[in-house]
Amino acid sequence: MAILKANEIRELSLEEMQEKIVEMKKELMKEGVNKATGGSPSNPGKIKELKRTIARVLTIIKEKEAQNA
């Protein structure tokens, strides 16, 4: 999963954003399991970047919901 920029996220529909969140959470879980089992991460900054991207998507979803309300 590539890290998404805010402009790229805003172009997606709400359903697509929800799908992206599910994908990223699965990937985050895999990375967390890998770290917990003592494996070395392929990219050490990936966990932090996934968390930031999930938060970014959730923020944009809230913005869109506020505009529609």
Backbone as XML, in Angstrom:
<?xml version="1.0"?>
<chain id="A" units="angstrom">
  <residue number="1" name="MET">
    <atom name="N" x="0.851" y="-1.182" z="0.000"/>
    <atom name="CA" x="0.000" y="0.000" z="0.000"/>
    <atom name="C" x="0.885" y="1.230" z="0.000"/>
  </residue>
  <residue number="2" name="ALA">
    <atom name="N" x="0.686" y="2.059" z="-0.975"/>
    <atom name="CA" x="1.448" y="3.294" z="-1.063"/>
    <atom name="C" x="0.877" y="4.323" z="-0.095"/>
  </residue>
  <residue number="3" name="ILE">
    <atom name="N" x="1.736" y="5.185" z="0.380"/>
    <atom name="CA" x="1.302" y="6.255" z="1.256"/>
    <atom name="C" x="0.582" y="7.294" z="0.402"/>
  </residue>
  <residue number="4" name="LEU">
    <atom name="N" x="-0.587" y="7.707" z="0.867"/>
    <atom name="CA" x="-1.420" y="8.633" z="0.102"/>
    <atom name="C" x="-1.239" y="10.065" z="0.588"/>
  </residue>
  <residue number="5" name="LYS">
    <atom name="N" x="-1.234" y="10.969" z="-0.328"/>
    <atom name="CA" x="-1.186" y="12.394" z="-0.015"/>
    <atom name="C" x="-2.613" y="12.895" z="0.168"/>
  </residue>
  <residue number="6" name="ALA">
    <atom name="N" x="-2.760" y="14.023" z="0.838"/>
    <atom name="CA" x="-4.083" y="14.572" z="1.128"/>
    <atom name="C" x="-4.866" y="14.855" z="-0.156"/>
  </residue>
  <residue number="7" name="ASN">
    <atom name="N" x="-4.201" y="15.357" z="-1.181"/>
    <atom name="CA" x="-4.895" y="15.655" z="-2.452"/>
    <atom name="C" x="-5.424" y="14.383" z="-3.095"/>
  </residue>
  <residue number="8" name="GLU">
    <atom name="N" x="-4.639" y="13.307" z="-3.017"/>
    <atom name="CA" x="-5.078" y="12.033" z="-3.592"/>
    <atom name="C" x="-6.276" y="11.491" z="-2.826"/>
  </residue>
  <residue number="9" name="ILE">
    <atom name="N" x="-6.271" y="11.649" z="-1.517"/>
    <atom name="CA" x="-7.359" y="11.141" z="-0.682"/>
    <atom name="C" x="-8.645" y="11.893" z="-0.975"/>
  </residue>
  <residue number="10" name="ARG">
    <atom name="N" x="-8.555" y="13.206" z="-1.136"/>
    <atom name="CA" x="-9.751" y="14.020" z="-1.364"/>
    <atom name="C" x="-10.446" y="13.662" z="-2.676"/>
  </residue>
  <residue number="11" name="GLU">
    <atom name="N" x="-9.713" y="13.098" z="-3.625"/>
    <atom name="CA" x="-10.299" y="12.709" z="-4.908"/>
    <atom name="C" x="-11.127" y="11.436" z="-4.788"/>
  </residue>
  <residue number="12" name="LEU">
    <atom name="N" x="-10.946" y="10.661" z="-3.717"/>
    <atom name="CA" x="-11.654" y="9.396" z="-3.542"/>
    <atom name="C" x="-13.055" y="9.620" z="-2.992"/>
  </residue>
  <residue number="13" name="SER">
    <atom name="N" x="-13.938" y="8.663" z="-3.242"/>
    <atom name="CA" x="-15.275" y="8.718" z="-2.649"/>
    <atom name="C" x="-15.187" y="8.194" z="-1.218"/>
  </residue>
  <residue number="14" name="LEU">
    <atom name="N" x="-16.243" y="8.386" z="-0.452"/>
    <atom name="CA" x="-16.251" y="7.929" z="0.934"/>
    <atom name="C" x="-16.077" y="6.412" z="1.024"/>
  </residue>
  <residue number="15" name="GLU">
    <atom name="N" x="-16.694" y="5.672" z="0.106"/>
    <atom name="CA" x="-16.576" y="4.217" z="0.121"/>
    <atom name="C" x="-15.142" y="3.781" z="-0.151"/>
  </residue>
  <residue number="16" name="GLU">
    <atom name="N" x="-14.505" y="4.452" z="-1.104"/>
    <atom name="CA" x="-13.109" y="4.126" z="-1.416"/>
    <atom name="C" x="-12.201" y="4.445" z="-0.236"/>
  </residue>
  <residue number="17" name="MET">
    <atom name="N" x="-12.497" y="5.529" z="0.457"/>
    <atom name="CA" x="-11.699" y="5.876" z="1.633"/>
    <atom name="C" x="-11.830" y="4.811" z="2.717"/>
  </residue>
  <residue number="18" name="GLN">
    <atom name="N" x="-13.055" y="4.330" z="2.916"/>
    <atom name="CA" x="-13.271" y="3.278" z="3.919"/>
    <atom name="C" x="-12.486" y="2.022" z="3.546"/>
  </residue>
  <residue number="19" name="GLU">
    <atom name="N" x="-12.474" y="1.673" z="2.263"/>
    <atom name="CA" x="-11.715" y="0.512" z="1.803"/>
    <atom name="C" x="-10.223" y="0.699" z="2.054"/>
  </residue>
  <residue number="20" name="LYS">
    <atom name="N" x="-9.719" y="1.895" z="1.784"/>
    <atom name="CA" x="-8.299" y="2.183" z="2.006"/>
    <atom name="C" x="-7.945" y="2.040" z="3.479"/>
  </residue>
  <residue number="21" name="ILE">
    <atom name="N" x="-8.833" y="2.509" z="4.358"/>
    <atom name="CA" x="-8.582" y="2.403" z="5.792"/>
    <atom name="C" x="-8.475" y="0.932" z="6.196"/>
  </residue>
  <residue number="22" name="VAL">
    <atom name="N" x="-9.387" y="0.107" z="5.690"/>
    <atom name="CA" x="-9.358" y="-1.326" z="6.018"/>
    <atom name="C" x="-8.046" y="-1.948" z="5.542"/>
  </residue>
  <residue number="23" name="GLU">
    <atom name="N" x="-7.628" y="-1.628" z="4.308"/>
    <atom name="CA" x="-6.377" y="-2.152" z="3.766"/>
    <atom name="C" x="-5.184" y="-1.734" z="4.629"/>
  </residue>
  <residue number="24" name="MET">
    <atom name="N" x="-5.145" y="-0.451" z="4.989"/>
    <atom name="CA" x="-4.013" y="0.056" z="5.766"/>
    <atom name="C" x="-3.986" y="-0.542" z="7.169"/>
  </residue>
  <residue number="25" name="LYS">
    <atom name="N" x="-5.147" y="-0.744" z="7.779"/>
    <atom name="CA" x="-5.190" y="-1.342" z="9.113"/>
    <atom name="C" x="-4.708" y="-2.789" z="9.074"/>
  </residue>
  <residue number="26" name="LYS">
    <atom name="N" x="-5.046" y="-3.516" z="7.999"/>
    <atom name="CA" x="-4.543" y="-4.884" z="7.855"/>
    <atom name="C" x="-3.034" y="-4.888" z="7.720"/>
  </residue>
  <residue number="27" name="GLU">
    <atom name="N" x="-2.510" y="-3.969" z="6.910"/>
    <atom name="CA" x="-1.072" y="-3.877" z="6.715"/>
    <atom name="C" x="-0.372" y="-3.478" z="8.012"/>
  </residue>
  <residue number="28" name="LEU">
    <atom name="N" x="-0.989" y="-2.563" z="8.758"/>
    <atom name="CA" x="-0.431" y="-2.146" z="10.040"/>
    <atom name="C" x="-0.393" y="-3.314" z="11.014"/>
  </residue>
  <residue number="29" name="MET">
    <atom name="N" x="-1.433" y="-4.130" z="10.994"/>
    <atom name="CA" x="-1.477" y="-5.296" z="11.868"/>
    <atom name="C" x="-0.365" y="-6.280" z="11.505"/>
  </residue>
  <residue number="30" name="LYS">
    <atom name="N" x="-0.148" y="-6.500" z="10.220"/>
    <atom name="CA" x="0.926" y="-7.395" z="9.773"/>
    <atom name="C" x="2.281" y="-6.892" z="10.246"/>
  </residue>
  <residue number="31" name="GLU">
    <atom name="N" x="2.501" y="-5.592" z="10.095"/>
    <atom name="CA" x="3.773" y="-5.012" z="10.528"/>
    <atom name="C" x="3.939" y="-5.137" z="12.041"/>
  </residue>
  <residue number="32" name="GLY">
    <atom name="N" x="2.841" y="-4.931" z="12.776"/>
    <atom name="CA" x="2.895" y="-5.050" z="14.229"/>
    <atom name="C" x="3.198" y="-6.467" z="14.669"/>
  </residue>
  <residue number="33" name="VAL">
    <atom name="N" x="2.614" y="-7.448" z="14.008"/>
    <atom name="CA" x="2.879" y="-8.852" z="14.328"/>
    <atom name="C" x="4.331" y="-9.187" z="14.024"/>
  </residue>
  <residue number="34" name="ASN">
    <atom name="N" x="4.814" y="-8.700" z="12.894"/>
    <atom name="CA" x="6.207" y="-8.935" z="12.523"/>
    <atom name="C" x="7.151" y="-8.362" z="13.583"/>
  </residue>
  <residue number="35" name="LYS">
    <atom name="N" x="6.842" y="-7.175" z="14.052"/>
    <atom name="CA" x="7.671" y="-6.526" z="15.070"/>
    <atom name="C" x="7.585" y="-7.279" z="16.399"/>
  </residue>
  <residue number="36" name="ALA">
    <atom name="N" x="6.381" y="-7.737" z="16.760"/>
    <atom name="CA" x="6.179" y="-8.420" z="18.032"/>
    <atom name="C" x="6.869" y="-9.777" z="18.076"/>
  </residue>
  <residue number="37" name="THR">
    <atom name="N" x="6.985" y="-10.420" z="16.933"/>
    <atom name="CA" x="7.626" y="-11.728" z="16.901"/>
    <atom name="C" x="9.137" y="-11.620" z="16.806"/>
  </residue>
  <residue number="38" name="GLY">
    <atom name="N" x="9.659" y="-10.430" z="16.804"/>
    <atom name="CA" x="11.104" y="-10.232" z="16.800"/>
    <atom name="C" x="11.697" y="-10.108" z="15.423"/>
  </residue>
  <residue number="39" name="GLY">
    <atom name="N" x="10.877" y="-10.069" z="14.405"/>
    <atom name="CA" x="11.377" y="-9.902" z="13.045"/>
    <atom name="C" x="11.842" y="-8.479" z="12.816"/>
  </residue>
  <residue number="40" name="SER">
    <atom name="N" x="12.767" y="-8.334" z="11.892"/>
    <atom name="CA" x="13.232" y="-6.993" z="11.590"/>
    <atom name="C" x="12.351" y="-6.397" z="10.501"/>
  </residue>
  <residue number="41" name="PRO">
    <atom name="N" x="11.906" y="-5.180" z="10.689"/>
    <atom name="CA" x="11.027" y="-4.560" z="9.685"/>
    <atom name="C" x="11.785" y="-4.268" z="8.393"/>
  </residue>
  <residue number="42" name="SER">
    <atom name="N" x="11.112" y="-4.434" z="7.277"/>
    <atom name="CA" x="11.738" y="-4.136" z="5.996"/>
    <atom name="C" x="11.944" y="-2.629" z="5.842"/>
  </residue>
  <residue number="43" name="ASN">
    <atom name="N" x="11.019" y="-1.870" z="6.411"/>
    <atom name="CA" x="11.100" y="-0.412" z="6.368"/>
    <atom name="C" x="10.740" y="0.098" z="7.765"/>
  </residue>
  <residue number="44" name="PRO">
    <atom name="N" x="11.702" y="0.554" z="8.535"/>
    <atom name="CA" x="11.436" y="0.932" z="9.929"/>
    <atom name="C" x="10.413" y="2.046" z="10.119"/>
  </residue>
  <residue number="45" name="GLY">
    <atom name="N" x="10.279" y="2.944" z="9.165"/>
    <atom name="CA" x="9.342" y="4.055" z="9.302"/>
    <atom name="C" x="7.945" y="3.740" z="8.788"/>
  </residue>
  <residue number="46" name="LYS">
    <atom name="N" x="7.719" y="2.520" z="8.342"/>
    <atom name="CA" x="6.450" y="2.173" z="7.715"/>
    <atom name="C" x="5.287" y="2.222" z="8.698"/>
  </residue>
  <residue number="47" name="ILE">
    <atom name="N" x="5.490" y="1.748" z="9.926"/>
    <atom name="CA" x="4.414" y="1.733" z="10.916"/>
    <atom name="C" x="3.952" y="3.155" z="11.218"/>
  </residue>
  <residue number="48" name="LYS">
    <atom name="N" x="4.900" y="4.030" z="11.445"/>
    <atom name="CA" x="4.567" y="5.428" z="11.746"/>
    <atom name="C" x="3.831" y="6.076" z="10.578"/>
  </residue>
  <residue number="49" name="GLU">
    <atom name="N" x="4.304" y="5.806" z="9.363"/>
    <atom name="CA" x="3.698" y="6.406" z="8.184"/>
    <atom name="C" x="2.291" y="5.850" z="7.939"/>
  </residue>
  <residue number="50" name="LEU">
    <atom name="N" x="2.076" y="4.563" z="8.210"/>
    <atom name="CA" x="0.736" y="3.985" z="8.078"/>
    <atom name="C" x="-0.229" y="4.631" z="9.067"/>
  </residue>
  <residue number="51" name="LYS">
    <atom name="N" x="0.211" y="4.821" z="10.299"/>
    <atom name="CA" x="-0.648" y="5.455" z="11.299"/>
    <atom name="C" x="-1.023" y="6.865" z="10.891"/>
  </residue>
  <residue number="52" name="ARG">
    <atom name="N" x="-0.055" y="7.600" z="10.363"/>
    <atom name="CA" x="-0.315" y="8.974" z="9.923"/>
    <atom name="C" x="-1.300" y="9.009" z="8.760"/>
  </residue>
  <residue number="53" name="THR">
    <atom name="N" x="-1.139" y="8.081" z="7.825"/>
    <atom name="CA" x="-2.018" y="8.054" z="6.662"/>
    <atom name="C" x="-3.439" y="7.684" z="7.067"/>
  </residue>
  <residue number="54" name="ILE">
    <atom name="N" x="-3.587" y="6.732" z="7.995"/>
    <atom name="CA" x="-4.917" y="6.372" z="8.488"/>
    <atom name="C" x="-5.568" y="7.588" z="9.136"/>
  </residue>
  <residue number="55" name="ALA">
    <atom name="N" x="-4.821" y="8.301" z="9.946"/>
    <atom name="CA" x="-5.358" y="9.497" z="10.597"/>
    <atom name="C" x="-5.727" y="10.556" z="9.565"/>
  </residue>
  <residue number="56" name="ARG">
    <atom name="N" x="-4.918" y="10.692" z="8.531"/>
    <atom name="CA" x="-5.184" y="11.669" z="7.468"/>
    <atom name="C" x="-6.493" y="11.342" z="6.760"/>
  </residue>
  <residue number="57" name="VAL">
    <atom name="N" x="-6.703" y="10.061" z="6.444"/>
    <atom name="CA" x="-7.931" y="9.646" z="5.761"/>
    <atom name="C" x="-9.140" y="9.889" z="6.662"/>
  </residue>
  <residue number="58" name="LEU">
    <atom name="N" x="-9.022" y="9.525" z="7.939"/>
    <atom name="CA" x="-10.134" y="9.731" z="8.862"/>
    <atom name="C" x="-10.478" y="11.208" z="9.006"/>
  </residue>
  <residue number="59" name="THR">
    <atom name="N" x="-9.474" y="12.057" z="9.017"/>
    <atom name="CA" x="-9.697" y="13.500" z="9.116"/>
    <atom name="C" x="-10.450" y="14.021" z="7.898"/>
  </residue>
  <residue number="60" name="ILE">
    <atom name="N" x="-10.058" y="13.563" z="6.721"/>
    <atom name="CA" x="-10.713" y="14.023" z="5.495"/>
    <atom name="C" x="-12.145" y="13.502" z="5.432"/>
  </residue>
  <residue number="61" name="ILE">
    <atom name="N" x="-12.378" y="12.295" z="5.931"/>
    <atom name="CA" x="-13.753" y="11.772" z="5.990"/>
    <atom name="C" x="-14.604" y="12.672" z="6.875"/>
  </residue>
  <residue number="62" name="LYS">
    <atom name="N" x="-14.084" y="13.069" z="8.035"/>
    <atom name="CA" x="-14.824" y="13.957" z="8.943"/>
    <atom name="C" x="-15.111" y="15.295" z="8.270"/>
  </residue>
  <residue number="63" name="GLU">
    <atom name="N" x="-14.132" y="15.819" z="7.516"/>
    <atom name="CA" x="-14.337" y="17.086" z="6.818"/>
    <atom name="C" x="-15.481" y="16.972" z="5.804"/>
  </residue>
  <residue number="64" name="LYS">
    <atom name="N" x="-15.492" y="15.891" z="5.040"/>
    <atom name="CA" x="-16.535" y="15.699" z="4.028"/>
    <atom name="C" x="-17.900" y="15.536" z="4.670"/>
  </residue>
  <residue number="65" name="GLU">
    <atom name="N" x="-17.960" y="14.824" z="5.787"/>
    <atom name="CA" x="-19.233" y="14.649" z="6.495"/>
    <atom name="C" x="-19.740" y="15.969" z="7.044"/>
  </residue>
  <residue number="66" name="ALA">
    <atom name="N" x="-18.826" y="16.812" z="7.508"/>
    <atom name="CA" x="-19.222" y="18.116" z="8.039"/>
    <atom name="C" x="-19.753" y="19.015" z="6.917"/>
  </residue>
  <residue number="67" name="GLN">
    <atom name="N" x="-19.166" y="18.916" z="5.738"/>
    <atom name="CA" x="-19.630" y="19.723" z="4.608"/>
    <atom name="C" x="-21.021" y="19.274" z="4.161"/>
  </residue>
  <residue number="68" name="ASN">
    <atom name="N" x="-21.282" y="17.989" z="4.214"/>
    <atom name="CA" x="-22.569" y="17.469" z="3.777"/>
    <atom name="C" x="-23.689" y="17.722" z="4.785"/>
  </residue>
  <residue number="69" name="ALA">
    <atom name="N" x="-23.321" y="17.935" z="6.025"/>
    <atom name="CA" x="-24.338" y="18.132" z="7.061"/>
    <atom name="C" x="-24.852" y="19.542" z="7.100"/>
  </residue>
</chain>
